[in-house]
């Protein structure tokens, strides 16, 4: 039976850079597309010989659901979700100093204005799981999540790693935290009106996050009950 293509859907500001470093340890450089832009990946893969196409075992990146359509082989996804309020706070302060497009546009942008400006700040996790060209809905996201081996939770990072290790057969899960937003304030330091607006803009993300967290807790409980 052909092995499944393992796809890491990296949702921004969920601990994904740290997780990706762990993920990459299991593959040789020619076996994984690591954060390669969609068109570049499509062009490269289409030019490979058939035997070389079979070498590709994994994909990671800020891709939307549906990236598997480029590859004619069985697949499974995994991702990490984060409390939407914490994620949006981290995203704003991270992007404000991110070189290029975001830094140029956000240099003098208030947090309140950012929440209206950036699509990522409006149910961005649910949209990525639904797919680039799919209408965003909780039902569509839940349907797509059926093809995910694991949906980890940032606030339960170590527990999520243990489940990934079990499900995907990872050997080395040692890590150092990377890409941490150091300049952001604590949740209790963010104005109440901003928190309220984040919640209003991310109702789907909040519901999907709670569902994913509940499912992760159940999977972890089953893992302890039925050890390998």
Backbone torsions as a table, in degrees:
resi	resn	phi	psi	omega
1	UNK	NA	132.2	-177.7
2	UNK	-66.1	134.6	179.3
3	UNK	-69.3	147.4	-178.5
4	UNK	-76.0	145.8	170.4
5	UNK	-73.5	126.1	-178.9
6	UNK	-95.8	120.8	-175.8
7	UNK	-115.7	118.8	174.6
8	UNK	-96.1	108.1	175.8
9	UNK	-84.4	105.7	-175.9
10	UNK	-87.1	103.2	174.7
11	UNK	-83.8	126.7	-175.9
12	UNK	-56.0	140.0	175.8
13	UNK	60.7	45.4	175.4
14	UNK	-124.5	11.2	-174.2
15	UNK	89.6	15.4	-173.9
16	UNK	-69.0	-31.4	179.2
17	UNK	-66.3	-42.4	176.3
18	UNK	-63.8	-45.7	-179.5
19	UNK	-63.7	-37.7	-179.4
20	UNK	-64.6	-36.6	177.0
21	UNK	-61.4	-37.1	177.5
22	UNK	-69.5	-45.1	-178.7
23	UNK	-58.2	-44.2	-175.2
24	UNK	-64.4	-22.7	-177.3
25	UNK	-60.2	-23.8	-175.1
26	UNK	-85.5	-1.8	-172.7
27	UNK	-133.4	148.3	171.7
28	UNK	-76.5	162.3	-175.1
29	UNK	-59.2	-35.0	-177.5
30	UNK	-85.3	2.4	-178.3
31	UNK	-101.7	-7.2	-174.7
32	UNK	-136.4	138.6	168.0
33	UNK	-94.3	104.3	-175.0
34	UNK	-100.9	102.5	178.7
35	UNK	53.6	42.3	174.8
36	UNK	-88.7	129.4	179.1
37	UNK	-54.0	149.9	-173.5
38	UNK	-53.1	-52.1	-175.9
39	UNK	-66.2	-39.8	178.3
40	UNK	-63.7	-39.2	178.3
41	UNK	-67.8	-43.1	178.9
42	UNK	-60.3	-45.6	-179.0
43	UNK	-66.1	-43.6	-179.4
44	UNK	-63.4	-46.1	-176.9
45	UNK	-65.4	-38.5	-178.1
46	UNK	-66.5	-22.8	-178.3
47	UNK	-92.8	-6.4	179.6
48	UNK	-74.2	149.9	171.8
49	UNK	-70.4	157.4	-175.6
50	UNK	-57.7	-40.1	-179.5
51	UNK	-67.3	-30.8	178.8
52	UNK	-76.0	-30.1	176.8
53	UNK	-62.6	-34.2	-179.1
54	UNK	-69.0	-18.2	-179.5
55	UNK	-72.8	-27.5	-178.0
56	UNK	-67.0	120.7	-176.0
57	UNK	-116.2	-18.4	-172.0
58	UNK	-152.1	154.1	176.4
59	UNK	-136.8	139.6	171.7
60	UNK	-139.8	147.3	177.9
61	UNK	159.5	177.5	179.9
62	UNK	-82.5	45.6	-177.8
63	UNK	-85.1	154.1	174.3
64	UNK	-87.3	160.7	177.2
65	UNK	-57.7	138.9	-179.4
66	UNK	116.9	-7.6	-179.9
67	UNK	-60.5	-23.0	179.7
68	UNK	-63.8	-20.1	-179.0
69	UNK	-62.9	-18.7	178.7
70	UNK	-74.3	-15.8	-170.8
71	UNK	-124.4	128.9	-178.0
72	UNK	-90.8	67.4	178.1
73	UNK	-154.8	160.8	177.6
74	UNK	-59.0	154.3	-175.0
75	UNK	-147.9	161.0	168.3
76	UNK	-149.0	150.8	-179.8
77	UNK	-109.6	162.2	161.1
78	UNK	-147.5	157.2	-179.8
79	UNK	-155.8	178.5	176.4
80	UNK	-129.8	129.1	175.3
81	UNK	-109.1	156.2	-178.3
82	UNK	-132.9	151.1	173.4
83	UNK	-46.4	119.4	-172.4
84	UNK	-57.2	-35.2	-179.4
85	UNK	-67.3	-47.3	178.0
86	UNK	-62.8	-39.0	-178.0
87	UNK	-64.8	-43.6	-178.1
88	UNK	-67.6	-39.1	176.4
89	UNK	-60.7	-48.5	179.8
90	UNK	-62.4	-40.5	-178.3
91	UNK	-62.9	-45.1	-179.0
92	UNK	-60.1	-49.7	-176.6
93	UNK	-72.7	-26.5	176.3
94	UNK	-73.1	-49.0	-175.8
95	UNK	-69.6	-26.9	-177.9
96	UNK	-59.0	-26.9	180.0
97	UNK	-117.9	15.1	179.9
98	UNK	-80.9	119.6	-173.1
99	UNK	-55.2	140.3	176.1
100	UNK	102.0	-136.0	-172.2
101	UNK	-52.3	-51.5	-175.0
102	UNK	-68.2	-46.0	-179.2
103	UNK	-61.3	-41.2	-179.0
104	UNK	-65.1	-40.0	-176.9
105	UNK	-84.7	-24.6	-173.3
106	UNK	-105.2	3.8	-174.3
107	UNK	-50.6	-46.1	-178.6
108	UNK	-115.7	22.4	-176.6
109	UNK	-87.8	129.5	177.4
110	UNK	-73.4	161.3	178.1
111	UNK	-60.1	-43.1	-179.4
112	UNK	-60.2	-44.2	178.8
113	UNK	-67.0	-36.0	178.7
114	UNK	-59.4	-39.1	-177.5
115	UNK	-63.2	-26.9	176.3
116	UNK	-87.8	-24.1	-170.6
117	UNK	-87.0	-41.4	-171.0
118	UNK	-98.0	118.9	178.0
119	UNK	-56.6	-29.2	179.4
120	UNK	-62.6	-22.2	-177.1
121	UNK	-88.1	5.0	-179.4
122	UNK	-125.7	90.7	-179.3
123	UNK	54.3	40.4	-176.3
124	UNK	-62.2	-34.3	-179.9
125	UNK	-69.0	-43.6	179.1
126	UNK	-64.8	-41.0	179.5
127	UNK	-62.0	-42.7	-179.0
128	UNK	-65.0	-36.5	179.5
129	UNK	-76.0	-31.2	176.4
130	UNK	-69.5	-39.0	-178.5
131	UNK	119.8	153.1	-174.3
132	UNK	-55.1	-46.3	-173.2
133	UNK	-106.3	13.9	179.6
134	UNK	-95.0	146.9	174.0
135	UNK	-69.0	134.7	-175.7
136	UNK	-74.9	128.7	176.7
137	UNK	-160.1	152.7	178.7
138	UNK	-64.7	-37.2	-178.5
139	UNK	-64.6	-44.0	179.4
140	UNK	-64.8	-42.3	179.5
141	UNK	-62.5	-44.2	179.9
142	UNK	-64.4	-36.7	177.7
143	UNK	-64.4	-44.9	-179.6
144	UNK	-67.4	-33.2	-178.9
145	UNK	-64.5	-15.2	176.6
146	UNK	-65.3	-20.0	179.2
147	UNK	-96.8	10.8	178.5
148	UNK	-98.1	128.1	177.2
149	UNK	-68.0	-42.1	179.9
150	UNK	-146.9	137.1	166.7
151	UNK	-115.3	102.1	-179.6
152	UNK	-78.5	168.2	179.3
153	UNK	-124.5	125.8	-177.1
154	UNK	-55.2	-42.0	-179.3
155	UNK	-69.6	-10.2	176.2
156	UNK	-126.3	49.8	-171.1
157	UNK	-60.4	-49.6	-177.3
158	UNK	-65.2	-39.8	177.2
159	UNK	-64.6	-39.9	178.0
160	UNK	-62.5	-39.9	178.4
161	UNK	-61.1	-41.3	179.4
162	UNK	-61.9	-39.4	178.9
163	UNK	-69.5	-41.4	176.8
164	UNK	-62.0	-41.2	177.9
165	UNK	-59.3	-42.9	-179.8
166	UNK	-69.8	-45.5	-174.7
167	UNK	-74.1	-37.3	-173.8
168	UNK	-106.9	-0.8	175.6
169	UNK	72.7	30.2	178.5
170	UNK	-70.6	143.0	179.0
171	UNK	-98.3	-44.6	-173.8
172	UNK	-111.5	108.9	179.6
173	UNK	-115.5	18.5	174.0
174	UNK	-66.5	145.0	-177.0
175	UNK	-155.0	161.6	168.6
176	UNK	-122.4	136.3	-178.4
177	UNK	-65.8	135.7	-178.6
178	UNK	-130.9	157.6	173.9
179	UNK	59.4	36.2	-180.0
180	UNK	-79.8	133.6	178.2
181	UNK	-79.2	105.1	-172.8
182	UNK	-85.1	-23.5	-172.2
183	UNK	-90.4	-1.3	-175.7
184	UNK	-77.3	150.3	176.8
185	UNK	-79.9	166.5	173.8
186	UNK	-73.0	157.9	-178.6
187	UNK	-53.3	-43.6	-176.9
188	UNK	-70.5	-10.8	179.0
189	UNK	-93.6	-7.3	-179.9
190	UNK	-85.5	132.3	-179.0
191	UNK	-53.0	143.3	-178.3
192	UNK	-57.5	-37.7	-178.6
193	UNK	-65.3	-31.9	177.2
194	UNK	-71.1	-43.9	177.9
195	UNK	-59.6	-43.1	-179.6
196	UNK	-61.3	-42.3	-178.6
197	UNK	-70.5	-37.7	176.5
198	UNK	-59.1	-44.8	179.7
199	UNK	-61.9	-44.1	-179.8
200	UNK	-61.5	-38.2	-177.6
201	UNK	-81.3	-9.3	-171.7
202	UNK	-133.3	37.8	-179.6
203	UNK	-61.9	-40.2	179.0
204	UNK	-67.0	-43.5	178.6
205	UNK	-61.0	-41.0	-179.5
206	UNK	-63.0	-44.7	-179.1
207	UNK	-68.4	-42.4	-179.3
208	UNK	-67.1	-38.0	177.4
209	UNK	-60.6	-45.0	-179.0
210	UNK	-65.3	-37.7	177.4
211	UNK	-65.1	-44.4	-179.8
212	UNK	-64.9	-40.2	179.8
213	UNK	-64.8	-43.0	178.6
214	UNK	-62.3	-41.3	179.4
215	UNK	-67.6	-38.4	178.3
216	UNK	-62.4	-44.1	179.3
217	UNK	-60.2	-40.5	178.2
218	UNK	-65.0	-44.6	179.4
219	UNK	-61.7	-39.7	178.7
220	UNK	-66.0	-37.3	178.1
221	UNK	-65.5	-41.7	177.7
222	UNK	-65.0	-36.2	-179.7
223	UNK	-63.9	-39.8	179.3
224	UNK	-72.4	-33.7	-176.9
225	UNK	-73.9	-34.0	-178.0
226	UNK	-125.8	72.9	-178.0
227	UNK	-65.2	151.3	178.9
228	UNK	-73.1	NA	NA
